[in-house]
Amino acid sequence: MSVHAALARPVLGASRGRHAKPAPTWPRVVARTLFLALALVSIAAVVVLDWPPVLLVVPAAVLLLLVASVAKLRTASAKIDSIFAEELSVTAEREMDVESGVAAGIS
């Protein structure tokens, strides 16, 4: 799929238009609050109920995997954005060359 086709295809759930409202932040706030509550309950269970501390390994591993995956997604997103920006700037330069009468290569 070309870059232009990918940009022309609508993205489900994404806001459109120049003055689109930003996505609500309440889902992230709720998720972070629930995660913090779960962590506190887990720590309390280990301390108060004398459960083995090894039970905290699973929530800690989930947190580390979540943080790592978000970081990788942000890195990948930044790379994709830079590729799109580069392709669009090259396309804009070619359009300017065509408008000015200079022969431009077709890709």
N, CA, C and O of each residue as an XYZ file, in Angstrom:
428
protein
N       0.842     -1.161      0.000
C       0.000      0.000      0.000
C       0.894      1.234      0.000
O       1.863      1.311      0.756
N       0.566      2.180     -0.840
C       1.376      3.387     -0.906
C       1.084      4.294      0.289
O       0.109      4.110      1.019
N       1.947      5.255      0.453
C       1.779      6.196      1.554
C       0.500      6.996      1.375
O      -0.217      7.249      2.343
N       0.210      7.397      0.141
C      -0.978      8.198     -0.113
C      -2.251      7.397      0.162
O      -3.220      7.925      0.707
N      -2.239      6.121     -0.220
C      -3.401      5.282      0.051
C      -3.591      5.079      1.543
O      -4.717      5.055      2.038
N      -2.479      4.933      2.258
C      -2.572      4.756      3.713
C      -3.099      6.022      4.380
O      -3.867      5.946      5.338
N      -2.693      7.176      3.882
C      -3.167      8.430      4.468
C      -4.615      8.718      4.102
O      -5.337      9.354      4.870
N      -5.041      8.254      2.934
C      -6.410      8.506      2.493
C      -7.409      7.587      3.181
O      -8.584      7.930      3.309
N      -6.949      6.421      3.624
C      -7.844      5.473      4.273
C      -8.205      5.976      5.670
O      -7.316      6.310      6.452
N      -9.503      6.033      5.992
C      -9.871      6.508      7.331
C      -9.472      5.508      8.407
O      -9.509      4.296      8.193
N      -9.098      6.024      9.542
C      -8.727      5.201     10.685
C      -9.926      5.142     11.614
O     -10.462      6.177     12.011
N     -10.348      3.933     11.961
C     -11.513      3.792     12.823
C     -11.218      4.341     14.215
O     -10.174      4.051     14.797
N     -12.128      5.121     14.733
C     -11.996      5.639     16.077
C     -11.118      6.874     16.199
O     -10.979      7.425     17.291
N     -10.525      7.317     15.098
C      -9.660      8.495     15.160
C     -10.470      9.744     14.858
O     -11.371      9.721     14.019
N     -10.141     10.847     15.552
C     -10.842     12.088     15.264
C     -10.348     12.652     13.946
O      -9.179     12.505     13.589
N     -11.227     13.282     13.251
C     -10.876     13.833     11.944
C     -11.084     15.333     11.957
O     -11.801     15.873     12.799
N     -10.458     15.981     11.028
C     -10.668     17.410     10.858
C      -9.603     18.243     11.534
O      -8.837     17.773     12.376
N      -9.588     19.491     11.133
C      -8.566     20.404     11.621
C      -8.749     20.725     13.098
O      -7.774     20.887     13.832
N      -9.993     20.813     13.525
C     -10.280     21.199     14.900
C     -10.842     20.031     15.701
O     -11.745     20.206     16.520
N     -10.309     18.849     15.461
C     -10.791     17.661     16.160
C     -10.427     17.743     17.636
O      -9.351     18.211     18.008
N     -11.347     17.281     18.455
C     -11.097     17.296     19.899
C     -10.111     16.190     20.250
O     -10.129     15.132     19.622
N      -9.259     16.412     21.230
C      -8.330     15.353     21.641
C      -9.083     14.208     22.314
O     -10.192     14.381     22.818
N      -8.460     13.053     22.309
C      -9.075     11.881     22.928
C      -9.186     12.085     24.436
O      -8.330     12.730     25.043
N     -10.233     11.540     25.038
C     -10.384     11.715     26.492
C      -9.290     10.992     27.267
O      -8.796      9.950     26.838
N      -8.923     11.549     28.395
C      -7.860     10.958     29.198
C      -8.396     10.092     30.331
O      -7.619      9.426     31.014
N      -9.710     10.089     30.543
C     -10.228      9.341     31.690
C      -9.950      7.845     31.624
O      -9.758      7.249     32.684
N      -9.911      7.184     30.452
C      -9.587      5.746     30.479
C      -8.184      5.466     31.022
O      -7.975      4.492     31.745
N      -7.227      6.325     30.668
C      -5.869      6.130     31.182
C      -5.812      6.360     32.678
O      -5.133      5.630     33.401
N      -6.526      7.378     33.144
C      -6.527      7.679     34.579
C      -7.143      6.519     35.355
O      -6.621      6.122     36.397
N      -8.240      5.978     34.858
C      -8.901      4.852     35.527
C      -7.983      3.631     35.533
O      -7.858      2.958     36.557
N      -7.342      3.339     34.406
C      -6.459      2.174     34.328
C      -5.277      2.319     35.284
O      -4.904      1.361     35.961
N      -4.693      3.500     35.340
C      -3.557      3.712     36.248
C      -3.986      3.612     37.704
O      -3.250      3.078     38.534
N      -5.172      4.123     38.017
C      -5.681      4.045     39.387
C      -5.933      2.599     39.789
O      -5.589      2.183     40.896
N      -6.542      1.831     38.874
C      -6.788      0.417     39.173
C      -5.484     -0.356     39.345
O      -5.375     -1.209     40.225
N      -4.501     -0.058     38.507
C      -3.221     -0.738     38.635
C      -2.553     -0.395     39.959
O      -2.005     -1.273     40.625
N      -2.596      0.872     40.340
C      -2.012      1.277     41.618
C      -2.735      0.603     42.784
O      -2.096      0.165     43.740
N      -4.071      0.518     42.707
C      -4.834     -0.151     43.765
C      -4.461     -1.628     43.847
O      -4.316     -2.172     44.941
N      -4.306     -2.276     42.693
C      -3.917     -3.684     42.678
C      -2.525     -3.883     43.284
O      -2.290     -4.848     44.010
N      -1.615     -2.972     42.982
C      -0.270     -3.065     43.553
C      -0.304     -2.900     45.068
O       0.382     -3.625     45.789
N      -1.096     -1.952     45.552
C      -1.194     -1.747     46.996
C      -1.829     -2.942     47.700
O      -1.401     -3.324     48.789
N      -2.848     -3.531     47.079
C      -3.488     -4.724     47.651
C      -2.497     -5.882     47.677
O      -2.460     -6.640     48.646
N      -1.709     -6.026     46.641
C      -0.718     -7.105     46.594
C       0.335     -6.929     47.686
O       0.700     -7.889     48.365
N       0.813     -5.716     47.849
C       1.814     -5.462     48.886
C       1.209     -5.687     50.268
O       1.859     -6.247     51.151
N      -0.022     -5.255     50.454
C      -0.689     -5.460     51.744
C      -0.876     -6.946     52.019
O      -0.720     -7.385     53.159
N      -1.209     -7.732     50.990
C      -1.385     -9.172     51.178
C      -0.074     -9.832     51.579
O      -0.062    -10.757     52.391
N       1.025     -9.359     51.013
C       2.326     -9.938     51.366
C       2.703     -9.557     52.793
O       3.189    -10.395     53.552
N       2.482     -8.307     53.157
C       2.904     -7.836     54.475
C       1.963     -8.307     55.583
O       2.415     -8.846     56.593
N       0.668     -8.109     55.400
C      -0.299     -8.382     56.469
C      -0.623     -9.866     56.585
O      -0.657    -10.408     57.689
N      -0.861    -10.524     55.459
C      -1.288    -11.918     55.486
C      -0.123    -12.900     55.459
O      -0.334    -14.113     55.452
N       1.082    -12.393     55.445
C       2.292    -13.223     55.407
C       2.329    -14.164     54.198
O       2.783    -15.303     54.297
N       1.844    -13.669     53.060
C       1.959    -14.455     51.831
C       3.412    -14.377     51.370
O       4.118    -13.430     51.717
N       3.862    -15.349     50.601
C       5.253    -15.302     50.128
C       5.472    -14.134     49.153
O       4.645    -13.899     48.272
N       6.568    -13.415     49.309
C       6.835    -12.267     48.426
C       7.000    -12.632     46.956
O       6.920    -11.767     46.084
N       7.230    -13.913     46.685
C       7.385    -14.319     45.290
C       6.098    -14.066     44.492
O       6.132    -14.002     43.263
N       4.974    -13.925     45.185
C       3.718    -13.641     44.496
C       3.720    -12.266     43.833
O       2.900    -12.004     42.953
N       4.627    -11.391     44.244
C       4.719    -10.075     43.623
C       5.492    -10.098     42.309
O       5.538     -9.097     41.593
N       6.095    -11.236     41.994
C       6.879    -11.328     40.762
C       5.985    -11.166     39.531
O       6.358    -10.489     38.573
N       4.821    -11.781     39.561
C       3.937    -11.724     38.392
C       3.448    -10.299     38.125
O       3.556     -9.838     36.989
N       2.914     -9.577     39.119
C       2.523     -8.187     38.821
C       3.711     -7.314     38.397
O       3.567     -6.446     37.536
N       4.869     -7.541     38.993
C       6.043     -6.755     38.608
C       6.453     -7.063     37.169
O       6.819     -6.161     36.416
N       6.391     -8.340     36.793
C       6.739     -8.715     35.416
C       5.749     -8.112     34.425
O       6.137     -7.655     33.350
N       4.480     -8.114     34.787
C       3.465     -7.514     33.905
C       3.743     -6.030     33.724
O       3.656     -5.509     32.612
N       4.074     -5.353     34.810
C       4.379     -3.928     34.721
C       5.600     -3.677     33.839
O       5.581     -2.770     33.006
N       6.646     -4.457     34.008
C       7.848     -4.277     33.182
C       7.569     -4.540     31.708
O       8.045     -3.805     30.843
N       6.798     -5.586     31.420
C       6.457     -5.872     30.024
C       5.599     -4.768     29.425
O       5.763     -4.411     28.259
N       4.687     -4.232     30.221
C       3.833     -3.155     29.744
C       4.646     -1.910     29.429
O       4.448     -1.288     28.386
N       5.553     -1.544     30.316
C       6.395     -0.368     30.100
C       7.286     -0.564     28.871
O       7.449      0.351     28.064
N       7.859     -1.759     28.735
C       8.729     -2.027     27.585
C       7.953     -1.976     26.273
O       8.438     -1.431     25.282
N       6.752     -2.542     26.267
C       5.971     -2.552     25.022
C       5.532     -1.148     24.647
O       5.521     -0.810     23.463
N       5.167     -0.318     25.621
C       4.783      1.064     25.321
C       5.973      1.829     24.757
O       5.824      2.603     23.812
N       7.145      1.617     25.331
C       8.343      2.300     24.826
C       8.641      1.877     23.392
O       8.980      2.710     22.551
N       8.512      0.568     23.114
C       8.768      0.096     21.744
C       7.726      0.638     20.774
O       8.062      0.994     19.644
N       6.462      0.706     21.201
C       5.423      1.251     20.327
C       5.669      2.724     20.026
O       5.445      3.176     18.903
N       6.125      3.467     21.017
C       6.414      4.883     20.776
C       7.586      5.047     19.822
O       7.569      5.924     18.958
N       8.602      4.209     19.973
C       9.751      4.270     19.073
C       9.332      3.926     17.653
O       9.712      4.608     16.701
N       8.547      2.867     17.518
C       8.074      2.462     16.190
C       7.191      3.539     15.582
O       7.287      3.822     14.388
N       6.342      4.135     16.386
C       5.466      5.198     15.894
C       6.278      6.397     15.410
O       5.964      6.988     14.378
N       7.313      6.749     16.151
C       8.163      7.869     15.742
C       8.874      7.566     14.424
O       9.009      8.442     13.569
N       9.327      6.321     14.263
C       9.994      5.947     13.008
C       9.020      6.015     11.840
O       9.362      6.518     10.770
N       7.819      5.515     12.042
C       6.809      5.541     10.975
C       6.456      6.983     10.630
O       6.321      7.323      9.454
N       6.304      7.829     11.639
C       6.000      9.234     11.385
C       7.107      9.907     10.584
O       6.832     10.701      9.685
N       8.355      9.592     10.907
C       9.455     10.210     10.158
C       9.487      9.710      8.714
O       9.815     10.470      7.803
N       9.148      8.434      8.499
C       9.099      7.904      7.129
C       8.002      8.596      6.342
O       8.216      9.001      5.200
N       6.817      8.735      6.949
C       5.714      9.426      6.270
C       6.085     10.873      5.972
O       5.826     11.362      4.872
N       6.688     11.565      6.938
C       7.055     12.967      6.730
C       8.070     13.095      5.604
O       7.982     14.007      4.783
N       9.032     12.179      5.569
C      10.036     12.216      4.508
C       9.389     11.972      3.144
O       9.688     12.671      2.176
N       8.508     10.986      3.074
C       7.848     10.676      1.807
C       6.965     11.833      1.348
O       6.929     12.161      0.162
N       6.263     12.443      2.281
C       5.402     13.561      1.915
C       6.210     14.775      1.483
O       5.787     15.505      0.587
N       7.359     15.004      2.099
C       8.179     16.145      1.685
C       8.759     15.911      0.299
O       8.857     16.844     -0.498
N       9.147     14.665      0.003
C       9.660     14.338     -1.333
C       8.557     14.524     -2.365
O       8.796     15.052     -3.451
N       7.337     14.086     -2.020
C       6.199     14.244     -2.930
C       5.898     15.717     -3.160
O       5.614     16.116     -4.289
N       5.955     16.525     -2.124
C       5.699     17.961     -2.256
C       6.764     18.612     -3.130
O       6.447     19.492     -3.931
N       8.019     18.198     -2.991
C       9.082     18.749     -3.827
C       8.859     18.385     -5.293
O       9.070     19.205     -6.187
N       8.426     17.138     -5.529
C       8.163     16.717     -6.915
C       7.007     17.505     -7.506
O       7.055     17.885     -8.676
N       5.963     17.760     -6.715
C       4.835     18.536     -7.214
C       5.262     19.960     -7.533
O       4.800     20.542     -8.514
N       6.136     20.520     -6.714
C       6.629     21.875     -6.985
C       7.465     21.879     -8.259
O       7.402     22.832     -9.035
N       8.253     20.818     -8.486
C       9.050     20.747     -9.700
C       8.156     20.652    -10.920
O       8.436     21.279    -11.941
N       7.087     19.878    -10.831
C       6.167     19.724    -11.961
C       5.465     21.041    -12.246
O       5.292     21.417    -13.405
N       5.060     21.744    -11.193
C       4.369     23.026    -11.390
C       5.295     24.058    -12.004
O       4.841     24.898    -12.781
N       6.576     24.021    -11.682
C       7.499     25.010    -12.216
C       8.008     24.635    -13.605
O       8.739     25.406    -14.227
N       7.630     23.470    -14.089
C       8.007     23.063    -15.436
C       9.270     22.236    -15.515
O       9.697     21.883    -16.614
N       9.876     21.920    -14.404
C      11.080     21.107    -14.387
C      10.655     19.653    -14.498
O       9.685     19.244    -13.859
N      11.364     18.865    -15.297
C      11.041     17.447    -15.444
C      11.305     16.740    -14.141
O      12.375     16.882    -13.549
N      10.322     15.974    -13.695
C      10.467     15.240    -12.426
C      10.341     13.749    -12.711
O       9.607     13.328    -13.604
N      11.063     12.975    -11.940
C      10.992     11.522    -12.089
C       9.691     10.983    -11.494
O       9.139     11.555    -10.554
N       9.222      9.890    -12.050
C       8.003      9.253    -11.565
C       8.392      8.026    -10.778
O       9.217      7.224    -11.216
N       7.785      7.885     -9.600
C       8.088      6.702     -8.791
C       6.832      5.906     -8.542
O       6.879      4.870     -7.878
